[in-house]
Amino acid sequence: MEKVRYEVDPHNRLVSFKAGKGATPSLFRQVLDGEFKPGKNNNLTYHIKAPLNYGIKTPYQVRLKGIWSLDKDHNLVFTLDGSGRQASGERLIIRADMISAEKNSLLFAVTTMRNGPVPSAYILKLEGAWQADERNRIIFKAERENNRSDILTFDGIWEIDKRYQISYKYEKKNLARKTKRAHTISFKGSWSIKDKAKIAYIMDMATGSVMNFKASAGIFRGNYIKYEVGIGRLRKGRPARRAIVLFGSWKIKKGAGLVFEVERGRRGIQDISFGAEVRVTPRDTLLFRLKDGANRKLGAELELTRRISGLDGESYIRMLKSGREYSMLAGAGLRW
């Protein structure tokens, strides 16, 4: 079977030409005016408006099979797998800008050139889940057939913004102008703590969009929770360090147990709930041995004064006057 090779030109248009012995690529080269469209399971199709080499018969669309990834410049890459008439290993580099990270999708803006001199743009959307890899880098798992996924790795360093959301910044080269432009992608979610040495960022629990970060042992104090996370690797093999510091206040709430309220500006308050075993110390303070929502010990302790605001907190303190330990179970869910 005669293979067809594909590439993407600088204007994000698909180019096809025959490959094989005796084939002259320039003779069969077609620049196709159209748009890339991911369909079910993120399979890629190029919808053709018209060939730029008029008089050549061209199909209405080209179905492509391969694997999604990101290159170092954060361009979207689709590597063909060689099935059907496709030549194996061809990398279709779509020079697009990431514009939004939704809870179950990743959106790109693709700029192309039609027959006229004015460029136009369209949205390319991949469906999937957001997670973190073993090096605490953000990854997007683009869903595929048979429960498989293609991994798009964000190889830069993420940060925490003023609203305690994850923010990812990167620079993108403009080859024509020989300049770089800064881009920022924000991830909307909430923090969850299930382990002394792990902290999670939840975008959508139901579909698995949860970033579980490995971290140093958490520090729990009267007005903050702090974790330190190593991200990726630098030249000498050392990961970059980022501190996740959540400022707020501790409260005891009926049905929720021990709660750390994180102030998030206009977005309100996020409650992080814990279970705990509590006792009064000889220093007349309260010592909490923290547990998660499933009543499993976190291996972390928190010492607070008896001044815990709210009627629920006062009632719990009265129950501790006997000096015995008292267990409180965490409630389920997050409040905004």
Residue pairs with C-beta under 8 A, 6 or more apart in sequence:
1 85
2 18
2 19
2 20
2 23
2 85
3 18
3 19
3 20
3 85
3 86
3 87
4 16
4 17
4 18
4 19
4 85
4 86
4 87
5 16
5 17
5 18
5 19
5 25
5 87
5 90
6 14
6 15
6 16
6 62
6 64
6 80
6 86
6 87
6 90
6 92
7 14
7 15
7 90
7 92
8 14
8 15
8 92
8 93
8 94
8 95
9 15
9 31
10 95
10 175
10 176
11 111
11 112
11 113
11 119
12 36
12 94
12 95
12 96
12 110
12 111
12 112
13 31
13 32
13 33
13 34
13 52
13 112
13 113
14 31
14 32
14 34
14 36
14 46
14 48
14 62
14 92
15 29
15 30
15 31
15 32
16 28
16 29
16 30
16 32
16 62
17 23
17 25
17 26
17 28
17 29
17 30
18 25
18 28
19 25
19 87
29 53
30 51
30 52
30 53
30 56
30 58
31 51
31 52
31 53
32 46
32 48
32 50
32 51
32 52
32 58
32 62
33 48
33 49
33 50
33 51
33 52
33 114
33 115
34 46
34 47
34 48
34 49
34 61
35 46
35 47
35 49
35 110
35 112
35 122
36 44
36 45
36 46
36 94
36 110
36 124
37 44
37 45
37 46
37 47
37 124
38 44
38 45
38 124
38 125
38 126
38 127
39 45
41 143
41 144
41 145
42 68
42 126
42 127
42 128
42 142
42 143
42 144
42 150
43 63
43 64
43 65
43 145
44 63
44 64
44 65
44 66
44 78
45 61
45 62
45 63
45 64
46 61
46 62
46 64
47 60
47 61
48 58
48 59
48 60
48 61
48 62
49 114
50 58
50 115
51 58
52 115
64 78
64 80
64 86
64 92
65 80
65 81
65 83
65 84
65 86
66 78
66 79
66 80
66 81
66 86
66 92
67 78
67 79
67 81
67 150
68 76
68 77
68 78
68 126
68 142
68 150
68 152
69 77
69 79
69 150
69 151
69 152
69 153
70 76
70 77
70 152
70 153
70 154
70 155
71 77
71 93
72 155
73 172
73 173
74 98
74 154
74 170
74 172
74 183
75 93
75 94
75 95
75 96
76 93
76 94
76 96
76 108
76 124
77 91
77 92
77 93
77 94
78 91
78 92
78 94
79 89
79 90
79 91
79 92
80 86
80 87
80 88
80 89
80 90
80 91
80 92
81 88
82 88
82 89
94 108
94 110
94 124
95 110
95 111
96 108
96 109
96 110
96 111
96 124
97 108
97 109
97 172
97 183
98 106
98 107
98 108
98 183
98 185
99 107
99 108
99 109
99 123
100 106
100 107
100 185
101 107
101 130
101 140
101 168
101 185
101 186
101 187
103 130
103 188
103 189
103 203
103 204
103 207
103 209
104 127
104 128
104 129
104 203
104 204
104 207
104 209
105 125
105 126
105 127
105 128
106 125
106 126
106 128
106 140
106 142
106 152
107 123
107 124
107 125
107 126
108 123
108 124
108 125
108 126
109 121
109 122
109 123
109 124
110 121
110 122
110 123
110 124
111 119
111 120
111 121
112 119
112 120
112 121
112 122
113 119
113 120
114 120
126 140
126 142
126 152
127 142
127 143
128 140
128 141
128 142
128 143
128 149
129 140
129 141
129 143
129 149
129 204
129 207
129 208
129 209
130 138
130 139
130 140
130 141
130 187
130 203
130 209
130 210
130 211
131 138
131 139
131 140
131 141
131 208
131 209
131 210
131 211
131 212
132 138
132 139
132 211
132 212
132 213
133 139
133 151
133 153
134 214
135 230
135 231
135 232
135 233
135 239
136 213
136 214
136 229
136 230
136 231
136 232
136 239
137 153
137 154
137 155
137 231
137 232
138 153
138 154
138 158
138 166
138 168
138 187
138 211
139 151
139 152
139 153
139 154
140 151
140 152
140 154
141 149
141 150
141 151
141 152
142 149
142 150
142 151
142 152
143 149
144 150
154 168
154 170
155 232
156 168
156 169
156 170
156 232
157 231
157 232
157 240
157 242
158 166
158 167
158 168
158 231
158 242
159 166
159 167
159 168
159 169
159 242
160 166
160 167
160 242
160 244
160 245
161 167
161 186
162 265
163 264
163 265
163 267
164 191
164 246
164 262
164 264
164 270
165 186
165 187
165 188
165 189
166 186
166 187
166 189
166 201
166 211
167 184
167 185
167 186
167 187
168 184
168 185
168 186
168 187
169 182
169 183
169 184
169 185
170 182
170 183
171 180
171 181
171 182
171 183
172 180
172 181
172 183
173 179
173 180
174 180
174 181
187 201
187 203
188 203
189 201
189 202
189 203
189 209
189 211
190 201
190 202
190 270
190 334
190 336
191 199
191 200
191 201
191 202
191 244
191 246
191 262
191 270
191 272
192 199
192 200
192 201
192 202
192 272
192 334
193 199
193 200
193 218
193 225
193 272
193 274
193 292
193 298
194 200
194 292
194 293
194 298
195 292
195 298
195 299
196 217
196 218
196 298
196 299
196 300
197 214
197 215
197 216
197 217
197 218
198 212
198 213
198 214
198 215
199 213
199 215
199 218
199 227
199 229
199 244
200 210
200 211
200 212
200 213
201 210
201 211
201 213
202 209
202 210
202 211
202 334
203 209
203 210
203 211
204 210
213 227
213 229
213 244
214 229
214 230
215 227
215 228
215 229
215 244
216 227
216 228
216 229
217 300
218 225
218 226
218 227
218 298
218 300
219 225
219 226
219 227
220 290
220 300
220 301
220 302
221 302
222 250
222 304
222 305
223 247
223 248
223 249
224 245
224 246
224 247
224 248
225 245
225 246
225 248
225 260
225 272
226 243
226 244
226 245
226 246
227 243
227 244
228 241
228 242
228 243
228 244
229 241
229 242
229 243
229 244
230 239
230 240
230 241
230 242
231 239
231 240
231 241
231 242
232 239
232 240
233 239
234 240
246 260
246 262
246 272
247 262
247 263
248 260
248 261
248 262
248 263
248 269
249 260
249 261
249 309
250 258
250 259
250 260
250 261
250 302
250 304
250 308
251 258
251 259
251 260
251 261
251 308
251 309
251 310
251 312
251 313
252 258
252 259
252 308
252 310
252 312
252 313
252 316
252 328
253 259
253 271
253 310
253 312
253 331
254 312
255 331
256 271
256 273
256 330
256 331
257 273
257 274
257 275
257 276
257 328
257 329
257 330
257 331
258 273
258 274
258 275
258 276
258 288
258 290
258 328
258 330
259 271
259 272
259 273
259 274
260 271
260 272
260 274
261 269
261 270
261 271
262 269
262 270
262 271
262 272
263 269
264 270
267 336
268 336
269 335
269 336
270 334
270 335
270 336
271 334
271 335
272 334
273 293
273 330
273 331
273 332
273 333
273 334
274 288
274 290
274 291
274 292
274 298
274 330
275 290
275 291
275 292
275 293
275 295
275 327
275 328
275 329
275 330
276 288
276 289
276 290
276 291
276 302
276 327
276 328
277 288
277 289
277 291
277 325
277 326
277 327
278 286
278 287
278 288
278 289
278 316
278 320
278 325
278 326
278 327
278 328
279 286
279 287
279 320
279 323
279 324
279 325
279 326
280 286
280 287
280 320
280 321
280 323
281 287
281 303
284 306
285 303
285 304
285 305
285 306
286 303
286 304
286 305
286 306
286 308
286 317
286 320
287 301
287 302
287 303
288 301
288 302
288 303
288 304
289 297
289 300
289 301
290 297
290 298
290 300
290 301
290 302
291 297
291 298
291 329
291 330
292 298
292 330
293 330
293 331
293 332
295 329
295 330
306 317
308 314
308 316
308 317
316 326
316 328
319 326
320 326
